[in-house]
Amino acid sequence: MKKPILFFVFLFSANFLIAQGSLTFNPAIPNVFFGNVDFTFDLDGGGARYDLSVEVSFDNGGNWDDIPPAYISGQLINVEPGQGISLQWNAMSNFPGQVTSEALLRVTAQHVCGTDFTFNYSGEEVTYGTVSVTYNEGTVDEYSLCWLDRNLGAEPMPFVPEEDATGNTDIRLYGDLFQWGRLDDGHQVVDWTSSPTDVTSTTSVLSTTNVPGHSEFIATSDSPNDWRSTQNDDLWQGTDGINNPCPTGWRVPDETELDDERLSWGSTNSSGAFDSPLKWPTTGFRLTNGPIFNEDATGRVWSSSVDGYRAISLYFFSIEADLNEDLRSYGSSVRCVRDAW
């Protein structure tokens, strides 16, 4: 005699799955039945496309098991943000006898690299492209990263660096110049169209906290030349970094990642930097007292890594590209990255 099958339909129209995040449901399936669960939600995200994955927990979220895509009905790949997205889980087909009213379902959205990404930066909504790059190809150390296709603060869409940039002195590529470890609190903003060489608003008063609470560039002249009076090495560490200036789920690249990017260029200089899929520009950088130095000739990009009282950057110009230990009160470019799923 066949066991009865119940089809439980739950319409969670008030549940919102935020881009590059997760949403948890309680399927509330009685333990005497094994059937299908329908769950509906809204995907609210800044990306053009997302891949969805579904997990189940039998201990109220203590441990999670992947539900194979074959057991999920509905679109999981290249899903556009929208309302009323519906998925169905064939609970009878896998985990038989385990699903009870204590079970939880978790849906996670992950932005598809190579599609556009929209986020808030410096109080405005901007859309950038994204680029997937694979490093150490064909070796045991092979890995991929997803990058924003321009520096933070660079001109947003419809400008497309890969198609429209005229060279690495194209000011539309330049973006903002951050002091290492600071938020996008306004100190980094550069207007490249109107004599950006000097900073109009500076202060020589060092900050005693992680967030200075103002938008002035903090000019320094004494060692260790950090805008923070007691140095903090953990301000830009990972997606949960205290002052991470990147969008949610993104981060400042570390020293190794920037070096692997450098080594992937056809030539380790500014020409190779622009020929890269990431179109690195020669912005120059701000000196510790504020003025921009080597605009149109040198590129300098911060990593999240530190070395003693300095921080590591990638620099490049006409004859060379390498990593360097820079003073943390310099103002340099930031390019955000995330792991490629």
Buried (B, 14 or more C-beta within 10 A) or exposed (E): EEEEEBEBEBEBEEBBBBBBBBBBBBBEBEEEBBBBBBBBBBBBBBBBBBBBBBBBBBEEEEEBEEBEEEBBBBEBEEBEBEEEBBBBBBBBEBBEEEBEEBBBBBBBBBBBBBBBBBBEBBEEEBBBBBBEBEBEEEEEEEBEBBBBBBBBBBBBBEBBBEEEBEEBBBBBBBBBBBBBBBBBBBBBBBEBEEEBEEBEEBBEEBBEEBEBEBEBBBBBEEEBBBBBEEBBBEBBBEBEBEBBBBBBBBBBBBBEBBBBBBEBBEEBBBBBBBBBEBBBBBBBBBBBBBBBBBBBBBBBBBBBBBBEBBBBBBBBBEEEBEBEEBBBBBBBBBBBBBBBE
